[in-house]
Amino acid sequence: MTKRLLLLSFLLAAFGAHAQQCDLLIRNAKIIDGTGNSWFYGDVAVKDGKVLQTGRLPAGFTASRTIDAAGMVAAPGFIDVHTHIEGDEFKVPTADNFLYDGVTTVVTGNCGSSNVDLGRYFHRLDSLKTSVNVASLIGHNDVRRAIMGSSDRAPTATEQQQMEALVAKAMQNGAVGLSTGLIYLPGLYARTPEVVGLARVAAQYGGLYATHMRNEGDAVEAAIAEALAIGRQANIPVEISHFKIGGKQNWGRSKITLAMVEKARREGLEVTIDQYPYTASSTSLRTMLPDWALSGGTDSIQYRLTDPAIRKKIAAEMTALYKNRRLKHLDYAVVAYFRQDTSLNGKNIAEINTIKGRKPRLKEEVQTVLDLAAQGSASMVFHGMSEEDVQYIMRYPFNMFASDASIREYNVGVPHPRGYGTNARVLGKYVREEKVIGLEEAVRRMSSLPAQKFRLQNRGLLLPGYAADIVVFNPDEVKDRSTFTAPHQYSTGFQYVLVNGVVTVDGGRHNGTRSGAVLKLNAP
C-alpha cells in the first residue's frame, strides 16, 4: 500500500510539473494560423493577453475558462486596414459592426482624412477604451488644410516644411504612415512633388503610403502610375486603397491595372492593394461635380451652384460626361444619408428627380444632383463595378480585404453594407459558395498580410507570444446579412471574438467588453 501511495505521489508530482495554468483554453478547433498554411486540429492556450501555446495540448493545461470549438475554426483576429472611424468611436466605442464581422483591429486615417494631432487623439482613445484595437495613418488632406486652408495652388517652401513637420510629429506619435485622398478637398489640388515630400518624411520613420488615387475610372492607369512613382521617389511601401474599376465603360480593365501592380513588385517596389468585395462604392455626392467646381470649400461651392451662369456650365459639363459614358439615367447613384432631408435616404437620383416633379431625363437628373449638392453634400452609394473585375482582383495574392467603413450607428441612414459584412461576405460568398479563393488564403489576407504591411508587431498570426486577438467561427454558417436595401444587419457565424485575450463576442453576442488598445508603429 505504501509503495502504491509513493507511486501515485510520484505520478501526481510529474503531472504537476507539466501542468500549465492559463486564462483561457480553446479546445478541438480547426486552427488556421494566418500564415496561409493548411488548417490543423488543435487547441489554443491564452495567458496574460497573449497566445501561450497552440497545437495538441495535454490535459495538464488548466484554465479559468474552456471553450469547446469543435466544428469551428480558430484564426487570428481580422485586421481591417481601411476604415474611417474618426468621431464614431466616441459615439459607439463598442464598434459592434466590426466585432460581429470578426474584426479585432482597424486602421483609420485613410483617404487623407485623420486627426492632425495624433498624440492627443491616441491619448483620448487610451482613456476611452474601444472594443477594437486602433491604428492610424496621418491624413494629407487635414495636414494641408491646417497649413494652407483650401488653396488651389502649390505650397510655398515654408508651407511644405510646415506640412512635413506635422507629418514628422504624427509619425513620432505612432502613425503607421501617410494617407492621401486625391479626389477630395483640398488634396485634389496637390501635385505629385508635394506628396512625395511628405511621403519621404513618413518613410524615414518606417511608415507606408496609402492612397485613394486621383481616379478609379477613366483615368485609373495614370492614377496608378502616379501612386507607384510616389513610392519609388519617396522610397516608401505603397498601399493602393479600395482597388477597383469604376464605370461600365471601363469594365475589364482590371487585367491592365493589376498587371501594373505586378510589374512594379517585380521591379522591387513594395506595393500591395486592398479591396471591398462589392460592386458598389460609397463616397460623397460632391465627387459627382467637376474638380474645378469644388475649389475654395463649401462657401465657394454653394456660390457656384446658385450663380445661374456657373451652374449652367457645371450642368453642361456633367451632362456631357454622363452621355459619353452612355448613361441614360443616374439611377446608379443612391443616397445613403442626407441630413437635410432623411426621407431621401435609400433612394437613387432618378427616383428623387421624379419626386421633385422633374421629367425622367438625364439633364433634369443632373439638376437634381446640383440641388442636393447646394444644400450640403450627401453620403452616397454608387453602383458602378463589374462582378468579373471584383473576382479577378480578389484572386491577387497581395490584396487585403477592407471595409472602407465607419463604426455604424445602428439604424441610422442607409449606408453601404460593407460596414457590416465585408469579411463574412468573403468567407461565405467567395470562399464557401463560389470558391474564388481558399479559406486559409482568405484568413491570411485578413490577418498576417495586413499586420506585416502596416508593421503591427506581434499581430496577425496565431503563434505563441503574439497578441491573443482571435476569432472562432463556423465556416459553414458564417454569412453577411447586410444588404443595400436593409444594411443594418450584423454578420452571423462568428461565435467568439477575443481582443487582447479578453472574450468580447461570447456565444455570438457582443458582451460590451472594451479591451482594445492603441497600436503604434513598431510598438510591441
C-alpha positions, 0 to 999 in steps of 0.5 A: 500500500505504501509503495502504491501511495509513493507511486501515485505521489510520484505520478501526481508530482510529474503531472504537476510539473507539466501542468500549465495554468492559463486564462483561457483554453480553446479546445478541438478547433480547426486552427488556421494560423494566418500564415496561409498554411493548411488548417490543423486540429488543435487547441489554443492556450491564452495567458496574460493577453497573449497566445501561450501555446497552440497545437495538441495540448495535454490535459495538464493545461488548466484554465479559468475558462474552456471553450469547446470549438469543435466544428469551428475554426480558430484564426487570428483576429481580422485586421481591417486596414481601411476604415474611417472611424474618426468621431464614431468611436466616441459615439459607439466605442463598442464598434459592434459592426466590426466585432460581429464581422470578426474584426479585432483591429482597424486602421483609420486615417485613410483617404487623407482624412485623420486627426492632425494631432495624433498624440492627443487623439491616441491619448483620448482613445487610451482613456476611452477604451474601444472594443477594437484595437486602433491604428492610424495613418496621418491624413494629407488632406487635414495636414494641408488644410491646417497649413494652407486652408483650401488653396488651389495652388502649390505650397510655398517652401515654408508651407511644405516644411510646415506640412512635413513637420506635422507629418514628422510629429504624427509619425513620432506619435505612432502613425503607421504612415501617410494617407492621401485622398486625391479626389477630395478637398483640398488634396485634389489640388496637390501635385505629385512633388508635394506628396512625395515630400511628405511621403519621404518624411513618413518613410524615414520613420518606417511608415507606408503610403496609402492612397485613394488615387486621383481616379478609379475610372477613366483615368485609373492607369495614370492614377496608378502610375502616379501612386507607384512613382510616389513610392519609388521617389519617396522610397516608401511601401505603397498601399493602393486603397479600395482597388477597383474599376469604376464605370461600365465603360471601363469594365475589364480593365482590371487585367491592365491595372493589376498587371501594373501592380505586378510589374512594379513588385517585380521591379522591387517596389513594395506595393500591395492593394486592398479591396471591398468585395462589392460592386458598389462604392460609397463616397460623397455626392460632391465627387459627382461635380467637376474638380474645378467646381469644388475649389475654395470649400463649401462657401465657394461651392454653394456660390457656384451652384446658385450663380445661374451662369456657373451652374449652367456650365457645371450642368453642361459639363456633367451632362456631357460626361454622363452621355459619353459614358452612355448613361441614360439615367443616374439611377446608379447613384443612391443616397445613403444619408442626407441630413437635410432631408432623411426621407431621401435616404435609400433612394437613387437620383432618378427616383428623387428627380421624379419626386421633385416633379422633374421629367425622367431625363438625364439633364433634369437628373443632373439638376437634381444632383446640383440641388442636393449638392447646394444644400450640403453634400450627401453620403452616397452609394454608387453602383458602378463595378463589374462582378468579373473585375471584383473576382479577378482582383480578389484572386491577387495574392497581395490584396487585403480585404477592407471595409472602407467603413465607419463604426455604424450607428445602428439604424441610422441612414442607409449606408453601404453594407460593407460596414457590416459584412465585408469579411463574412461576405468573403468567407461565405460568398467567395470562399464557401459558395463560389470558391474564388479563393481558399479559406486559409488564403482568405484568413491570411489576407485578413490577418498576417498580410495586413499586420506585416504591411502596416508593421503591427508587431506581434499581430496577425498570426496565431503563434505563441507570444503574439497578441491573443486577438482571435476569432472562432467561427463556423465556416459553414454558417458564417454569412453577411446579412447586410444588404443595400436595401436593409444594411443594418444587419450584423454578420452571423457565424462568428461565435467568439471574438477575443481582443487582447485575450479578453472574450468580447463576442461570447456565444455570438453576442457582443458582451460590451467588453472594451479591451482594445488598445492603441497600436503604434508603429513598431510598438510591441 
